[in-house]
């Protein structure tokens, strides 16, 4: 029996037909959800949960840089490396911040094969003596492995918090409340906002705990004054499983 081998420059042949050259690798999917946090009563920071990939091989290595940018100036930067599990790398970094609106930028590169991706998002760090209401994004805390940056197990409680600044926040119970409901629909459950000691003049950290079993998602949490969202940045979507 005679065997025939056909070698084609830049590839190989199957059944006598040359293969198509491989196209460029698709960009990496990058998602981030930054939120302002209180380091102490004076200093502020930004917590940046992030997710890279979705179709990576388990064990794939991803290098990343997370930077806090004020205009063209890099205010703070963190470099790191993650290993993919279930198709993605999930992580969280903290950056120091001033009290102002900034952007968070994440650049990621996977190795073997090399793929690049990036994303950016604005974050508002609430200021004292506010002229207008603002929220610094939402922080979600749950004692369970994350399968995504905003995916939470229904069987465990999740605590949700935000930094907020607005006029008229004083006393024990604020004139605002948390609401949770399906995305695109009205809030169905509500929690009054309990005020403690302000972090600074007009800046508060407010929170509530959504107890298990969590509602089925996708869901949206909102900080409301009456029935309206208090300000831009005072709502965030999440899912449950």
N, C-alpha and C positions, 0 to 999 in steps of 0.2 A: 504494500500500500504506500502510496506516495503522499506526503504532506506538503501543503503549500502555505508558506508564510508570506504575508504581505505587510510591509512596514511603510507607514505613511509619515512624512515629516510632521512633527508636532502632535502626533496622536497614534492611533492604531486602527486596524480595520476589523470589521465584524461582518462575516458572510460576504466578504469581497467589497464592502462599501466603506469609504472613509468616514470617520466620525466627524461631527461638527466640533469646531473649537469651543472650548468652555467660555462662557460669557463672564462678565464681571460678577463678583460675589455681591449679593444683595446687601444693602446697608443694615447695620444693627438697629433693632428697635430699642429706643431709650425712652423711659418714662420717669418723671420725677414729680414729687409733691411737697415742695418746701413749705415750712411753717415757722413763724417767729416763736422763739422761746425765751424764757427768763433764766439767765444764768444765775443771777441774784437780784436784789432789789434795784440795782443800778444798771448792771450790764445786760445786754440783749445778745441773742444769738439766733442762728437759723438752723433748724433740724431739716435734713434733706433725705427722706426715704427715696430710694430709687430702684428701678428694675431695668435690667439689660437683657435683651434677647427674647426668647419665646420659642425659638427653634434651634437652640444650640445643643450640641451633643453633651451628654453628662460628662463632667470632668474637663470641659473646655475652659481655658484660662482667659480671663478678661482683665485688662488693665484699664484704669479709669482715672480721670482728674475731675474733681468737683471744685468749682471756683465761684466765689461771690464777687460780682462785678458792679461797680458804681461808675456809670458812664463807660469810659475806656480804661478805667483803673481797676486792677484786681485787688480787692480788699483782703481776701483770705482764700486759701487754697488747700485742698487735701488730695493726696495721691494714694491710690490703693490698688489691690489686685483681688479678684474673686474667682471662684470656681463654680461653674454652672451645675445646677441640680434641677431636674425636671424641666430642662430646656432654658433656664434663665439664671441670672445672677441677681440676687436681691440683697440690698445693703442699706446702710444708714450712716450718715456722717453729720457732725456738728461743726458749725463755723461761727466765729465771732462776728458781730454786726453792729453798726451804728443805728440810731433810730431814724430810719428813712426808707424810702422805696428803693429796692435794688433788684438785680437779676441774678439768678443762679444758673450756671451753665455746667453741663456734664458732657465730657467727651470720653468715649469708650472705644477700645480696640480689642477684638478677639484675636487669638493666635491660632494658627494652623486649623482652618484657613484664616487668613487675615481679613477681617471685616471691620469697618469703622461706623460709628454712629454718634450722634450728639443731639442734645435737646436743651432748651432753656425755658425758664419760667420766672415771672415776676413774683416778688414777695414784699409785702408791706409790713414794716416793723412799726407797730403803733407808737405814737409819740405822746408825751405828756402835754397837758393843757390843750386838748384837741380842739381844732377849729371845725372838724367834721368827723363823723364816726368812721372807724376802720377796724378791720379784723386782720390778724396776722396769719391766716391759714389755720388748719386744724391738725392737731396731733392725735393719733389713734394709738391706744396701748392695749394689747391683749397678750396673755401668757399662752401663746400657741405658735407653732411654726407658721411662717408666712408662705403662702403659695403665690402671692402677689402683694404689691405695696398697699393695696386697699381691699384685700380679700380676707374675710374674717370668719372663723368657725362659729356656727350658730350655737354650739353647745357651751360656749364660754362667754362671760361678760366682756365688754369692751368699754374703756374709759376714753372719752372724747373731750378735748380741751382746746381753747384758743386764747390768744391775747387780744384784748379789745380795748379801745379807747373811744369814749363818747361822752358828750355832755349829759348831765342828769343821772349818772350812775353813782348813787350814794345810798346810804342806809343799809339794811340787811338784805332785802330782796330787791333786785334791780327791775326796772320797767321793761326788761327784755326776757326772753325765754328761748330755750332750745326746742326745736321741732324736728321730728324725723318722719319721713314718709317716702313713698315710691318716687323714683325719678319722674319728673313731669307731672306730678299730682300734688295735691295739698298735703301738708303735714297731718299725720294721724295720731301721733303721740307727742306729749309736751312735757318739759321739765322746767320749772322756774329756776332762774339764775340766782344762786346764793353768793353774795358778796362777802369777802373777808377784808383783809387789810390791803389797800392798793399797793401795787409795786412802786409806782410813782404817782405824781399828781395826775389823775385821770386815766391811768393805765392799770388794767386788771387782768388777772388770769382767771378764767371761769371754766367750769367743767361739769360733766355729769357722767353717770355710768349707765349704759344700756345693758340691762341684765339678760341673762340667758333664759329661755332660748331666744336668740336674736330673730327679728323678722326676716323673711326671705327677701333677697335683693333682686335687682339693684335698688339702692336706697340713696337718699340725700339727707344730710343733716344741715340745719339752718339755724342761725341766730336771728331771732325775730324781734321786732318792736311792733306790737300788735300782731297783724297777720302778714306784715311785709318784712322781707330780709333787711337787716339793719343797714348794710352797706355792701359794696363790692368786696369779694373775698370772704363774706360771711356765710358761705355755703360750700359744701364739698360732697362729692359722690363716693359711695363705697358699695361693695358687694359682700354677700355672705354665702357660705357653702355648708 
